[in-house]
Amino acid sequence: MPSPFPGMDPYLEHPRAWPNIHHRLMTAIADDLAPKLLPKYQVLIEERVYQVEGQDSIGVGVLDVAVAQGQRQRAQSTVALARAPRPSDAVMVTLTIPETIRQGYLEIREIATSQVITVVEVLSPTNKRPGRGRVEYETKRATLLGSLCNFVEIDLLRQWPPLVIPQGVEPSAYRILVSPQDLRPQASWYGFNLADPIPLFELPLQSGDQIPVVDLKGLLDGIYDRSGYGLVINYAQDPVPPLEGADVVWAREWLKEAKG
């Protein structure tokens, strides 16, 4: 059973759902492309490791100001009663725990030369959320765009500011960037919103190659079905992150019609 939405399903962006979606989408793209690209190319799922902390980490926290002030006031009021602190006088704090995040991306390699021809990225919260992970990704992204490698970037997350909005395009909820190295600085930009179908796009390879077409909607619907999201998602509740503006009304009406 496919998702009830005509394009991207905003309920799949939930922080609990997205890690599974991201992992399985990378695998689905690789499995879809592999038979089309063999025997010339190999499709590999590579892994990037981020070490994040502070605002990027799951365990984030500092001593609560009110608690700290209350502790100091109690200490000042009882300064005359010098005594050793009791175990119950300890202040509970939350430590900043460094977190290792592993994120997959695709490399299309020419088998004869082992040369990386195309890199495909599906953005995650680590890439988009302001912080060290975003800075590291932006550095890698700039390196790829300055190389002889083709680059594809898929952004299916509404939350957080987009990495780049080229001049002359309208802002959109979702984005796909396709940058063939031989056309730079020109690139293909697909901006689409909640009510729009997810665009098909061509995967850039080398001159003279037969170019495969990637159908993200078809792949996502397969993941939706195999993961049982139709049985898990409660469409009577608002998605996380929440929709805004006209999308709220449109989504409610669409789901109402989809239920028949």
N, C-alpha and C positions, 0 to 999 in steps of 0.2 A: 504494500500500500504506500503510495507516494505522499509527501507532505501536502496539506490542503492549500498551501500558498502557491501562486503561479511562478514566483521567483524564489528569492531567499526567504527561508522561514525564520523570523526573528526569534522564535523560541529556541532555536538551536544555538543562539549566541549566549545562552545562560552559562555562567562560569562553571557550573558542574557538567554541562553537556559539551562545551566547546573542546576540552582536551581530547575527548573521544572523537568528536567530529574532525578535528585537525589531523589527528593521527590516521584515521581511516580515510580521510580525503586524500592525503598524500599517497597512501597505499593504493587507493582506487585510481588515482591519476596514473601512477606508475604501472599498475596492472593493465589499464586501458591502453597506454602508449606502447608498452613493451612489444606486443606482437606486431604493431604497425611499424616499428623502427628496426627490429631485427631483420637481417643479420648485421647491418651497418653500425647500429648504435645500441648501447646498453643503457638502461634506465636504472639509476641507483638512488636509494634513499639514504642520504647522508645525515649526520647529526651535528648540531652546533650546541655547545655547552655554555650556559650563562651562569656566572656566580653573582647573585644579587643580594642586596641587603637594604636596610632602611625602608623607604617607601615602596621599594619593589618587592620586599619580602613578605611572606605570609605572616610570620610572627613579628609584627611591628608594634612598638609601644614604648612609652617613656613614663617616668614617674608622674602620676596625676598631680597637677599643680595644687588642687584643693587639698588632696591628701597630704602633700608635702607641707603646705602652710599649716594645716591642722596639727601635724606632727611637731612643727617648730613651736607653735603656740603652747602645746602641752608641755614641751620641754622647758619653755620660758616660765610658765606658771608654777612649775615644780622644781625650779633650779635650786631652791633652798633645801629641798629634800634629796640630797645627793644619794644616789643608789645605782647599783648596776642594772642596766636595762634588762627587762624580762623578755623571754622568747615571744610573748604576745605583743611586745612593743615594735616588732619588725614591721616594716612597710612592704606590702606586696607590690612588686614591679613586674613589668613585662620586658623581657630581653629582646634585643634585635638579633634574630638568628639568621646567619647567612644561609641562603637556599640555592641549591644547584638545580637549574632548569635545563632540561634537554629538549631540543626542538629539531624536528626533522625538516629537510628540504630536499628537492630533487635535483640531481645532476644527470644530464644527457651526455654520455661520453662516446666518442668515436672509438670503436673497438680496435681498429688497426693502429691508432696512434695514442690511445688513452687520453686524448685531448678533450677537455670539457667544452662542449659546444653550446649548451643551454642550461641555465639554472632557473628553476621554478620555485618560488616562495609563496607560501600561504601564511599570511600574517596572523600572529597570535597576540594576546594581551601584552606579552613581554616586549614585542616589537613596537607596539603603539603607545603603551603607557609611558608618560614622561619618567625618565630615570636612566640608569646605566644600560639596561637592556636595549632601550630605544637608541641611545647614542652608539652602542656597539653595532646595532643593526644598520643604522644610517651610514656608519663608516664602511661596512661591508658593501652596502648598496652602492655607495659612491665608487668604490673600487670596481665593482662589476660593471657599472655603467661606463667606466673609463677603460674597460678591457676589450678584448676581441670576442667576448662571450655574449651570446644572446641572453636576454633577461626577461622573465615573466614574474609579475607580482600580483597576487590575488588578495584583495582586502574585503572580507565578508563580515567585518565587525563595525557596527555603527559607533561604538563607544570610543572615546579619545580622539584627539585631532588627527586627521589624515597626515601621512608623511609628506606628500607633495600634492599640490593642486596646480597643474600647469596653467599658464595664462590662456584665456580664451575658452575655458570649459566651465560649465555650471557645477556648483557644489552638488554632491550626491551622497547618498547613504552608503553605497558600496562602489568598489572600483576594481578594474582590472587594467594593468599596464603591461603592454607587450612591446618590448624594445629589441628589434633585430639589430645586431651590431653594425651591419653594413648600411643601415639607414640613419644612424645617429647623426645629429641630435633629434631627428624625427622619431616618433614612436606612436603606437596605436593606444588610445585611451578609451576605455569603456566605463562610463559612469552610469549607474542605474540605481533606482530607488525601490522601495518596498513593493509597489504595485507593478513593477516592470519585470518581464522575464529576464533571467540571467543570460547575457549574451554568449553566443558561441565565439570562440576565438581560435585562430591558427597558431600552432606552436612553431616558432621560427627555428630553422635548422641551418643547413648550408645551401649555397646556391646549387640549383639543379635537383635538390631533393623533393620528393613528394611530401607536401606539408600536411600533417594530420590536424584534424579539428578536435578541440576539446569541448565536451558538453558537460559543464559543471552541474547543471540542473539534473541531468540524468544520473550523474554519479552521486550527487547528494540524495536524490530520491532512493537510490539503491541502498545507501548507508542508513537512511531514515527507516527503511523497511527492515533491513537485516538487524538493526539495533533495537527495534521494537519501540521507536519513539511514538508511534501512533497509539500505543497502549500506555505510555508513561506520561506524555505531556497533557496537562490540563489546560485546554484552550479557553476555558471560562475565566482563567486568571490572566492578569497582565504579564507580558513577557518581561524578562530581565536581561539587559537593561530595558527600561520602559520606552514605549513609543512616544512620539511627541507630535503636537499639531494635528494636521489633517490625517496623518497615518493612523491615529487612534481610532477615528471614526471609520476610515476605510477598512482597517483590519477587522473591526467588529462586524461591519456589513458583509465583508467577504466571507468570514467564518460562518456567519448566519446563513448565507446562501449556500456555502459548501456543505453544511449539515443538512440542507434540503428542507 
